[in-house]
């Protein structure tokens, strides 16, 4: 079993009066694809922002590559972030820059490479996602699937140790979805990356995940290998995996019954 690259201890985080995480513990192991899953609104994307130091927890600690993220000085945090690639749900490509320049941007900002080396590296990253011939296109000319693949090439530009994927499968047609699943799996294996995949797309995520964490109501309700999760008899896990409408996560929003509301009138 590989060593953990990310260690989360007793993490607490709230937005206003709403508690997002209530003392969660989690380990992300090196060289593996770890899926963080759960119902919408459970804080999956928030967790990525906490790992990357964009948000600060109310309590607890997050250790990445042996460093306590939220105790780092700004320069050290930025240095650590260069080792983390991020594929945003929207792709987040810079709309006024070509595909080539989107991928070249982090290389120009964070390295001293000359133009010839940058050109070669950009084309190689695009080749890895099957889009080297599309380097001259603008983001507006890309399909949704192509945009995600360009975003992945950009996330790989600085040869990170880890990539975080925020809902990469959302809104993709079956072909584009299949391409993304294949790329995530093969990229992780070929480059010996550590991947954190946030998603609620069960079938696609379980097809490539090594480890799975399911979070709900501020807690980790399931944690294990893909096989552990698939075979779990936990009501929380079964409701999520099987797509059941009601269960531990109720269909009705908590509060007064409809009878009480009708009798009292609508406030």
C-alpha positions as a Markdown table, in Angstrom:
| # | Residue | x | y | z |
|---|---|---|---|---|
| 1 | Unk | 0.0 | 0.0 | 0.0 |
| 2 | Unk | 1.4 | 3.4 | -1.0 |
| 3 | Unk | 2.0 | 6.2 | 1.5 |
| 4 | Unk | -0.6 | 9.0 | 1.8 |
| 5 | Unk | 0.1 | 12.2 | -0.2 |
| 6 | Unk | -2.8 | 14.0 | 1.4 |
| 7 | Unk | -3.8 | 13.6 | 5.1 |
| 8 | Unk | -6.9 | 15.3 | 6.5 |
| 9 | Unk | -7.3 | 15.4 | 10.3 |
| 10 | Unk | -10.5 | 16.4 | 12.2 |
| 11 | Unk | -11.5 | 19.0 | 9.5 |
| 12 | Unk | -14.2 | 21.4 | 10.4 |
| 13 | Unk | -15.6 | 24.0 | 7.9 |
| 14 | Unk | -18.8 | 26.1 | 7.9 |
| 15 | Unk | -20.4 | 28.7 | 5.6 |
| 16 | Unk | -22.4 | 31.0 | 7.8 |
| 17 | Unk | -24.6 | 28.8 | 10.0 |
| 18 | Unk | -24.3 | 25.8 | 7.7 |
| 19 | Unk | -21.7 | 23.2 | 8.7 |
| 20 | Unk | -20.1 | 21.7 | 5.7 |
| 21 | Unk | -17.5 | 19.4 | 7.4 |
| 22 | Unk | -17.9 | 18.2 | 10.9 |
| 23 | Unk | -14.6 | 16.6 | 11.9 |
| 24 | Unk | -13.7 | 14.5 | 8.9 |
| 25 | Unk | -10.6 | 12.4 | 8.5 |
| 26 | Unk | -9.3 | 11.3 | 5.2 |
| 27 | Unk | -6.2 | 10.0 | 3.5 |
| 28 | Unk | -5.4 | 10.2 | -0.3 |
| 29 | Unk | -2.7 | 7.7 | -1.2 |
| 30 | Unk | 0.1 | 8.3 | -3.7 |
| 31 | Unk | -0.2 | 7.0 | -7.2 |
| 32 | Unk | -3.9 | 6.1 | -6.9 |
| 33 | Unk | -7.2 | 7.6 | -8.2 |
| 34 | Unk | -9.3 | 8.5 | -5.2 |
| 35 | Unk | -13.0 | 9.4 | -5.8 |
| 36 | Unk | -14.7 | 11.7 | -3.4 |
| 37 | Unk | -18.4 | 11.2 | -3.9 |
| 38 | Unk | -21.7 | 12.2 | -2.3 |
| 39 | Unk | -25.0 | 14.0 | -2.9 |
| 40 | Unk | -25.0 | 17.5 | -4.4 |
| 41 | Unk | -24.2 | 20.2 | -1.8 |
| 42 | Unk | -22.1 | 18.0 | 0.5 |
| 43 | Unk | -19.0 | 20.0 | 0.0 |
| 44 | Unk | -17.0 | 18.0 | -2.5 |
| 45 | Unk | -15.7 | 21.0 | -4.5 |
| 46 | Unk | -15.2 | 22.9 | -1.2 |
| 47 | Unk | -12.9 | 20.0 | -0.1 |
| 48 | Unk | -10.7 | 20.6 | -3.2 |
| 49 | Unk | -10.4 | 24.3 | -2.4 |
| 50 | Unk | -9.4 | 23.5 | 1.2 |
| 51 | Unk | -6.7 | 21.1 | -0.1 |
| 52 | Unk | -5.4 | 23.7 | -2.4 |
| 53 | Unk | -5.4 | 26.4 | 0.3 |
| 54 | Unk | -8.0 | 28.6 | -1.4 |
| 55 | Unk | -10.2 | 28.2 | 1.7 |
| 56 | Unk | -9.1 | 28.0 | 5.3 |
| 57 | Unk | -10.7 | 25.5 | 7.7 |
| 58 | Unk | -12.4 | 26.5 | 11.0 |
| 59 | Unk | -10.4 | 23.7 | 12.7 |
| 60 | Unk | -8.3 | 20.7 | 11.8 |
| 61 | Unk | -5.4 | 20.3 | 9.4 |
| 62 | Unk | -4.6 | 19.3 | 5.9 |
| 63 | Unk | -1.1 | 17.9 | 5.2 |
| 64 | Unk | -0.1 | 17.7 | 1.5 |
| 65 | Unk | 3.3 | 16.2 | 0.7 |
| 66 | Unk | 4.3 | 16.6 | 4.3 |
| 67 | Unk | 3.4 | 20.3 | 4.5 |
| 68 | Unk | 0.6 | 21.7 | 6.6 |
| 69 | Unk | -1.2 | 23.7 | 3.9 |
| 70 | Unk | -2.8 | 26.4 | 6.1 |
| 71 | Unk | 0.4 | 27.1 | 8.0 |
| 72 | Unk | 2.5 | 27.8 | 4.9 |
| 73 | Unk | 3.7 | 31.3 | 4.1 |
| 74 | Unk | 2.3 | 32.7 | 0.8 |
| 75 | Unk | 5.4 | 32.0 | -1.2 |
| 76 | Unk | 5.6 | 28.4 | 0.1 |
| 77 | Unk | 1.9 | 27.8 | -0.6 |
| 78 | Unk | 2.3 | 29.0 | -4.2 |
| 79 | Unk | 5.3 | 26.7 | -4.6 |
| 80 | Unk | 3.2 | 23.8 | -3.4 |
| 81 | Unk | 0.3 | 24.7 | -5.7 |
| 82 | Unk | 2.6 | 24.4 | -8.7 |
| 83 | Unk | 2.7 | 20.7 | -7.9 |
| 84 | Unk | -1.1 | 20.5 | -8.0 |
| 85 | Unk | -2.9 | 20.5 | -11.3 |
| 86 | Unk | -6.6 | 21.4 | -11.3 |
| 87 | Unk | -9.3 | 20.5 | -13.9 |
| 88 | Unk | -12.3 | 22.8 | -13.2 |
| 89 | Unk | -15.8 | 21.7 | -13.9 |
| 90 | Unk | -16.2 | 24.4 | -16.5 |
| 91 | Unk | -12.8 | 23.9 | -18.0 |
| 92 | Unk | -12.0 | 27.6 | -17.1 |
| 93 | Unk | -10.0 | 28.2 | -20.3 |
| 94 | Unk | -9.0 | 31.8 | -21.0 |
| 95 | Unk | -11.4 | 32.8 | -23.8 |
| 96 | Unk | -9.1 | 35.4 | -25.4 |
| 97 | Unk | -6.2 | 33.0 | -25.8 |
| 98 | Unk | -5.8 | 30.1 | -28.3 |
| 99 | Unk | -5.5 | 26.5 | -27.2 |
| 100 | Unk | -1.8 | 26.7 | -27.5 |
| 101 | Unk | -1.5 | 29.9 | -25.4 |
| 102 | Unk | -3.8 | 28.5 | -22.7 |
| 103 | Unk | -1.4 | 25.7 | -22.1 |
| 104 | Unk | 1.7 | 27.8 | -22.6 |
| 105 | Unk | 0.5 | 30.3 | -20.0 |
| 106 | Unk | 1.5 | 28.5 | -16.8 |
| 107 | Unk | 4.9 | 27.6 | -18.5 |
| 108 | Unk | 5.5 | 31.2 | -19.3 |
| 109 | Unk | 4.5 | 32.3 | -15.8 |
| 110 | Unk | 6.3 | 29.8 | -13.7 |
| 111 | Unk | 9.4 | 28.7 | -15.7 |
| 112 | Unk | 12.3 | 30.2 | -17.5 |
| 113 | Unk | 12.0 | 28.0 | -20.6 |
| 114 | Unk | 12.7 | 29.5 | -24.0 |
| 115 | Unk | 10.0 | 29.7 | -26.7 |
| 116 | Unk | 11.2 | 26.6 | -28.5 |
| 117 | Unk | 11.0 | 24.4 | -25.4 |
| 118 | Unk | 7.6 | 25.8 | -24.5 |
| 119 | Unk | 6.3 | 25.1 | -28.0 |
| 120 | Unk | 7.5 | 21.5 | -27.8 |
| 121 | Unk | 6.1 | 21.0 | -24.3 |
| 122 | Unk | 2.7 | 22.4 | -25.3 |
| 123 | Unk | 2.4 | 20.2 | -28.4 |
| 124 | Unk | 3.4 | 17.1 | -26.4 |
| 125 | Unk | 0.8 | 17.9 | -23.7 |
| 126 | Unk | -1.8 | 18.3 | -26.4 |
| 127 | Unk | -0.7 | 15.1 | -28.1 |
| 128 | Unk | -1.3 | 13.3 | -24.8 |
| 129 | Unk | -4.9 | 14.3 | -24.9 |
| 130 | Unk | -5.3 | 13.8 | -28.7 |
| 131 | Unk | -5.5 | 17.4 | -29.7 |
| 132 | Unk | -2.1 | 18.5 | -31.0 |
| 133 | Unk | -3.6 | 19.5 | -34.3 |
| 134 | Unk | -6.1 | 21.8 | -32.5 |
| 135 | Unk | -3.4 | 24.0 | -31.0 |
| 136 | Unk | -4.5 | 27.0 | -33.1 |
| 137 | Unk | -8.2 | 26.9 | -32.2 |
| 138 | Unk | -9.9 | 29.4 | -29.9 |
| 139 | Unk | -11.9 | 28.1 | -26.9 |
| 140 | Unk | -15.1 | 29.2 | -28.5 |
| 141 | Unk | -14.4 | 26.7 | -31.4 |
| 142 | Unk | -14.1 | 23.7 | -29.1 |
| 143 | Unk | -16.8 | 21.3 | -28.2 |
| 144 | Unk | -17.4 | 20.7 | -24.5 |
| 145 | Unk | -15.4 | 17.5 | -24.5 |
| 146 | Unk | -12.5 | 19.1 | -26.4 |
| 147 | Unk | -12.5 | 21.9 | -23.9 |
| 148 | Unk | -12.1 | 19.5 | -21.0 |
| 149 | Unk | -9.3 | 17.7 | -22.8 |
| 150 | Unk | -7.5 | 21.1 | -23.3 |
| 151 | Unk | -8.0 | 21.9 | -19.7 |
| 152 | Unk | -6.4 | 18.6 | -18.7 |
| 153 | Unk | -3.4 | 19.3 | -20.9 |
| 154 | Unk | -3.1 | 22.7 | -19.2 |
| 155 | Unk | -3.3 | 20.9 | -15.8 |
| 156 | Unk | -0.4 | 18.7 | -16.8 |
| 157 | Unk | 1.7 | 21.6 | -18.1 |
| 158 | Unk | 3.9 | 21.9 | -15.0 |
| 159 | Unk | 4.2 | 18.1 | -14.5 |
| 160 | Unk | 2.4 | 18.1 | -11.2 |
| 161 | Unk | 2.5 | 15.3 | -8.6 |
| 162 | Unk | -1.3 | 15.5 | -8.2 |
| 163 | Unk | -4.3 | 16.5 | -10.2 |
| 164 | Unk | -7.7 | 17.4 | -8.7 |
| 165 | Unk | -10.8 | 16.9 | -11.0 |
| 166 | Unk | -13.9 | 18.8 | -10.2 |
| 167 | Unk | -16.9 | 17.1 | -11.8 |
| 168 | Unk | -15.1 | 16.3 | -15.0 |
| 169 | Unk | -18.0 | 14.2 | -16.5 |
| 170 | Unk | -20.8 | 16.8 | -16.1 |
| 171 | Unk | -22.6 | 17.6 | -19.4 |
| 172 | Unk | -20.5 | 15.3 | -21.6 |
| 173 | Unk | -21.9 | 13.2 | -24.4 |
| 174 | Unk | -21.2 | 9.4 | -24.2 |
| 175 | Unk | -18.2 | 9.6 | -26.6 |
| 176 | Unk | -16.6 | 12.6 | -24.8 |
| 177 | Unk | -17.3 | 11.0 | -21.5 |
| 178 | Unk | -15.6 | 7.7 | -22.5 |
| 179 | Unk | -12.6 | 9.7 | -23.8 |
| 180 | Unk | -12.3 | 11.5 | -20.5 |
| 181 | Unk | -12.5 | 8.3 | -18.4 |
| 182 | Unk | -9.8 | 6.8 | -20.6 |
| 183 | Unk | -7.6 | 9.8 | -20.4 |
| 184 | Unk | -7.8 | 10.1 | -16.6 |
| 185 | Unk | -7.0 | 6.5 | -16.1 |
| 186 | Unk | -4.1 | 6.3 | -18.6 |
| 187 | Unk | -2.7 | 9.7 | -17.5 |
| 188 | Unk | -2.6 | 8.6 | -13.9 |
| 189 | Unk | -0.8 | 5.4 | -14.8 |
| 190 | Unk | 1.6 | 6.7 | -17.3 |
| 191 | Unk | 2.7 | 9.7 | -15.3 |
| 192 | Unk | 2.5 | 8.0 | -11.8 |
| 193 | Unk | 0.2 | 10.8 | -10.6 |
| 194 | Unk | -2.1 | 11.0 | -7.6 |
| 195 | Unk | -5.6 | 11.9 | -8.7 |
| 196 | Unk | -8.5 | 13.2 | -6.6 |
| 197 | Unk | -11.8 | 12.9 | -8.6 |
| 198 | Unk | -14.8 | 14.7 | -7.2 |
| 199 | Unk | -18.0 | 13.4 | -8.9 |
| 200 | Unk | -21.5 | 12.2 | -8.4 |
| 201 | Unk | -21.4 | 10.2 | -11.7 |
| 202 | Unk | -21.4 | 6.8 | -10.2 |
| 203 | Unk | -20.7 | 4.4 | -13.1 |
| 204 | Unk | -18.0 | 6.4 | -14.7 |
| 205 | Unk | -16.2 | 7.2 | -11.5 |
| 206 | Unk | -16.3 | 3.6 | -10.1 |
| 207 | Unk | -14.9 | 2.3 | -13.4 |
| 208 | Unk | -11.5 | 4.1 | -12.8 |
| 209 | Unk | -11.3 | 4.8 | -9.0 |
| 210 | Unk | -8.9 | 2.8 | -6.8 |
| 211 | Unk | -10.3 | 4.2 | -3.6 |
| 212 | Unk | -13.7 | 5.8 | -2.8 |
| 213 | Unk | -14.8 | 8.2 | -0.1 |
| 214 | Unk | -18.5 | 9.0 | 0.3 |
| 215 | Unk | -19.4 | 12.1 | 2.3 |
| 216 | Unk | -22.7 | 13.2 | 3.5 |
| 217 | Unk | -23.9 | 15.7 | 6.2 |
| 218 | Unk | -20.4 | 16.7 | 7.1 |
| 219 | Unk | -19.1 | 13.2 | 7.7 |
| 220 | Unk | -17.3 | 10.5 | 5.8 |
| 221 | Unk | -20.0 | 7.8 | 5.7 |
| 222 | Unk | -18.0 | 5.3 | 3.6 |
| 223 | Unk | -14.3 | 4.8 | 2.9 |
| 224 | Unk | -12.6 | 1.9 | 1.1 |
| 225 | Unk | -11.5 | 0.5 | -2.2 |
| 226 | Unk | -13.8 | 0.5 | -5.1 |
| 227 | Unk | -14.7 | -3.2 | -4.4 |
| 228 | Unk | -15.4 | -2.4 | -0.8 |
| 229 | Unk | -17.8 | 0.3 | -1.8 |
| 230 | Unk | -19.6 | -1.7 | -4.5 |
| 231 | Unk | -20.1 | -4.6 | -2.1 |
| 232 | Unk | -21.1 | -2.4 | 0.9 |
| 233 | Unk | -24.5 | -3.1 | 2.6 |
| 234 | Unk | -24.5 | 0.4 | 4.3 |
| 235 | Unk | -27.8 | 2.1 | 3.7 |
| 236 | Unk | -25.9 | 5.4 | 3.0 |
| 237 | Unk | -23.8 | 3.7 | 0.3 |
| 238 | Unk | -26.6 | 1.7 | -1.2 |
| 239 | Unk | -28.8 | 4.8 | -1.6 |
| 240 | Unk | -26.1 | 6.7 | -3.4 |
| 241 | Unk | -24.7 | 3.9 | -5.5 |
| 242 | Unk | -28.2 | 2.6 | -6.5 |
| 243 | Unk | -29.7 | 6.0 | -7.0 |
| 244 | Unk | -32.6 | 5.5 | -4.5 |
| 245 | Unk | -34.9 | 8.5 | -4.1 |
| 246 | Unk | -35.3 | 8.0 | -0.3 |
| 247 | Unk | -33.2 | 6.6 | 2.5 |
| 248 | Unk | -30.7 | 8.1 | 4.9 |
| 249 | Unk | -30.7 | 11.2 | 2.7 |
| 250 | Unk | -34.5 | 12.0 | 2.8 |
| 251 | Unk | -36.7 | 13.0 | -0.1 |
| 252 | Unk | -38.4 | 15.7 | 1.9 |
| 253 | Unk | -36.5 | 18.8 | 3.1 |
| 254 | Unk | -36.5 | 18.7 | 7.0 |
| 255 | Unk | -39.0 | 20.8 | 8.8 |
| 256 | Unk | -42.7 | 21.0 | 9.7 |
| 257 | Unk | -45.0 | 18.5 | 8.1 |
| 258 | Unk | -47.4 | 19.6 | 5.3 |
| 259 | Unk | -50.3 | 19.2 | 7.7 |
| 260 | Unk | -48.7 | 21.6 | 10.2 |
| 261 | Unk | -47.9 | 24.1 | 7.4 |
| 262 | Unk | -51.5 | 24.0 | 6.0 |
| 263 | Unk | -52.9 | 24.6 | 9.4 |
| 264 | Unk | -50.5 | 27.4 | 10.3 |
| 265 | Unk | -50.5 | 29.1 | 6.9 |
| 266 | Unk | -47.5 | 30.0 | 4.8 |
| 267 | Unk | -45.2 | 32.4 | 6.5 |
